[in-house]
Amino acid sequence: MELLHLRVLREVARRGSISAAADALDYTQPAVSRQLAILERQTGQALVERTPRGARLTSSGEALLRHAEDILARVDAARDEMEAIATLRGGRVRVSAFPSAIGSFVPSGLRAFGERHPDVQVGFRVAEAGPAIELLQRGAVDVAVTSLGLAGGPPPGLRAHALIDDPFLLALPPDHPLADLAEVPVAALAGEQLIIGNPSTCPDCEVMLLACQDHGFVPDRSYAVDDYGAVLGLVSAGLAAAMVPQLALTGPRTDVVIRPLDAHLVRHIVAMTVDGPGGSAADEAMVAALADAAAAHRVTGARAAGVPAGA
């Protein structure tokens, strides 16, 4: 049996006649009679009794109607919920981002999304760039703020929406000999103790390691640290130098010196979503809000972080 058959049965019960049910459904009377006949053939029982005063349901018809009311109510509720999601009057979107993105533009994007679409529920979690892709692939998040590392694009089945290109700078202890340079050659880092984390969890590290390789040396990775707050702490203590993305510099510091590198090293920060029909209007709206926030941060971020002019 089809939903149309159940709706016809319900209207006959409500209106008390086939002609009144036809008017309510905007059908002809013969069309309603045909739908009832099909339903009775499928159930093998008489469902409607015709009387001089109209039509009424038989006992079997009443039994079917009780179940039909529940079925139709659930279908109508599902349709209303889907419409609300499509028009951003409901639904949810789950977002992940890594710490330095959270410390820069992501909160502004989340706030803007909430102001634009207050009826959409937002779930948020912290996830490093590498693990975030796995969360997206298994459906644990809908939008993942991550970086591409050396990859030319996203993994199969995912879509990358460009947000911001984040340049790498060099963080040095204030008394380091290279701190006097206006721009530090990457080749000058050969033999220096460098802080570089784990490429399997941090795509940034792939970029750092390749930069060293391209300049003819294997870095002395005395400290393997992914967290940039911890990295800057180690640098300020004079223990090592580090390549640090600009977004990780949340404000001016007096205990480290930031210098540009002679090589144009960047990490490409993107918002990844599932590629295909699995996405929603809320996912697209969240990506748009994050992109707007990233664009605004691009204008003000370097100055707020105390990055040297021209870096």
N, C-alpha and C positions, 0 to 999 in steps of 0.2 A: 504494500500500500504506500501511497505517496502523501507528502504533506498536504497537497491540494485536496486530496480526498478527505483528510481529517478536518481541514478548514471548512469544507463544504458541510460535513456532518455537524460541526459545531454551530455553523450559522443556521442550519435548519432547526437545531435544538433551541437556539436563542430566539429566532424569529417566529417559529411556529408554523411556517409554511415554506414550500419550495420557491414560490414566486418572491416572497419577501427575502429569502436567502439569496436568490439570484440578484435582486436589486442591491443588496448590501455588498455583494462580491463583484458587482458590475458585470455579471454574466447573463446570458439568456436562460430562461427557465428550462428549455431542453438540455442545455449544457450542464446545468446542475443535476438534472435527472440522470444524465449519462454518467456523471462522476459517481453518483450514489449507486447506480447499477453496477459499475465496475467494482466499487468497494464491497458491495454485497456478494458479487461473484468471488472476489478474492477471499472473503471471510467465510463464505458458504452459509451465511445466515441472513435473514431479513433484519435490517437495521432501522428502517423507517416505515411507519404505518401511515398510509394516506387516510384521511378522514374527511367528512364533509366540511369540517371547519378548518382544515389545513393539513398539517403533518406533525407527527410526534414520534419520538424514538421508541423502539421496542426495548425490552429488557437487555437484549444483546447490544443494541445501539447505545443504551445508557452505560453499559459496562465499558464499551470501547471508548465512549466519550470521556470517561473519567481518566483513562490513560492518555487519550489524545490531548486533553487540556494540559497535562504535565509535559508531554512531548512538545507541544506548540509553545508553551511558556518558555521552555529551555531553548528552543530554536530562536524565539524572538529575543531572549536575553543575550544569546550568543551573537546575534546580528547587531543588537544595540551596542554590545561591548566592542565588537570589531569596528563598527562605525566610529565609536569614540576613539579608538586607537588610531584609526586612519586620519581622523580630524584633530588629533592631539588633545582630545578632551578626556583622555584616560590612558591606561596602559602604563608601561614602565620601560626604562632603559637602564642597563647595567654597564658601568664604565670602570675601566682600570687605567692607571697611569703610574709612571715611575717617579721616584722622589724629586728629581730636579725639575721635572715638568710640573709637579704639584707645587713646588716652591716658586713657580714663576707664573705661567699663564693659565693653567688648568682651573684653579679656583674661580677665576673671572669668567671662564667659559661655563662652568657649572652654575654660577650665580645668574648669568645672562639667560641660560636655558630655563632656570626656574622662574625667572621673571616673565619670560615669553610664554611658557607652557606650565602654569602652576598646577594643572591637574594631572600631569604625568609624574609618576613616581620614579625617583632616581636612586639607583643603588651604586655604591662606589667602593672600590677596594684598591689598595696599593699593590702593584705588581711590577717587578723589573721588566725591562724591555723584552728579554728572551722568554721568560715564563708567561708573559701576557699573551703571546701568540698561541701557546698551548691552551690557555683558558678560553680564548676565542674559538679555537678549533673544536673544543669539546662542549661549547655552548654555555660556558659558565659566565661569560660577559658578552655584551652586544657591541661595544665600542672599546677598542684597546688603543691607548696612546702609547706608541712604541717608536723605535727607530730601526732603520733598515740595515745599519752596519754596512758591510760590503755588498749586500744583496742588491741587485738591480731593481728588484720589485718584491712584492709580497709572495708568500708561499701559495701554491695552487689552492683555489677555493676561497681566497681572501682578497679583499680590495683595499688598496692604500690610498688615503686622501691626504695630500701634502698639507702640512701645517706650518712648519718653520725649518729653515736650515740653521743649525746651531754651530758656530765656529769653535774650534778648539784653540785654547790659549795655553800658555805655559805658566804654571805657578811655581815660584822659587822662594827659598828663604831670603829674607832681606839682605843678608851678608854674602849671598852666593855671587861668585865672579860674573856669571852671566846676567845678573840683575841690572848691571850697568848698561846693557845693550838696549837700544830702542826696539830692536827686532832680533829674535834669537833663531839662528839656523838650526833646523832639525839635526843636521849632521854634527853640530856642536854637543849634542846630548850623548854621543857615543862615549862610553866609559862612565857616564853619570848613573847614579842610582835613581831609578825611576819607579813610580808607583803605577802599576798596570794590573787591572783585575782579571777576571775569568771570562774569556771570550764566549764560553758556552752560555753564560747567563747575561753578559753585558756586551751587546753588539758594538759599543763604543771601543772596546778593547781591540776588536779586529782592526778598526781604523788606525789606532795608535801603533799596533804591531806592524801593520803594513807600511806605515810612514817610516818607521825605523828601518825596515827591510829595504825600502826604496832608496834610503840614504846610506845603505851599505853596512849596517851593523845590527846586531841582535842586542836588544836592551838588557841592562842589568836590572831584572825585576826583583829588587830586594824586598818589596812589599806588594802583596797581592790583595788589593782592596777595591771593592766595587762602589762603596758608599762615598760620595764626593765630600760630604762633611768630614768624614774620617780622613779622607785624603788630604784635605786642607789642614787638618790638625797635625798630621804627620809632617807636612811641608813646613808649617810654622815652627815646628820643633827642630828644623834643620836636618831632618833625617833623609830626605830625598826630594827630588823635583817631580812634577806631575803635569801631564797634559790634562786640562780640565775644560769641559764645555762651558761656554759662556752662561748658559742657563743655570749652571750649578753655582754661579757666583751671585748669591742673593743680596749682597750689599758690600760696600767698600770695607776692606780689611787693612789694618796697619801691620799685621804680623806676617803677611805674605806679599810678594811682589808679583804682579800679573804683567806678562809681556806677550805681544803677538809673536807668532811663528812665521818663518819665511815661506812655509808651504801652506797652501790654502786647504786646511783640513776641516771638514764639517761632518756633522751627523745629521742625517735627514730624518726629522721627526714627523711622524704621520699618525693619523687616526685610522686604524684598521677595522674593517667590518667584514661580515660574510658577504661574498660575491654571489649574487643571485636573488631568488625570490624570498629568502629567509629574513631579509631585513624589514624594517618598518619605517614609517614616517618619523617616529621618535628618534630612531637611530640617525636618520639623515639630518634632523633638526639639531641633534647633539653635535654631530660633526660640524655643522655650520656654525654653531655657537663657539666651539673650540677653535675653529679657523679664524673667526672674528677676534677672539681673545689673543690668539697667537700673533695676528697682524698688529694689534695694538701694542703687544709686548715688544715686537720687533722695533718699534719706534722708540720706546722708552727704556727698554731693558738694559742696554749697554751702559747708558748714563747712570742708571740707578745702581748698577753693580760696581761702578767705579772702574770700568774698563777703559784703558787709555784710548784717546782719540785716534782713529784710524786703525784700531785693532780689528 
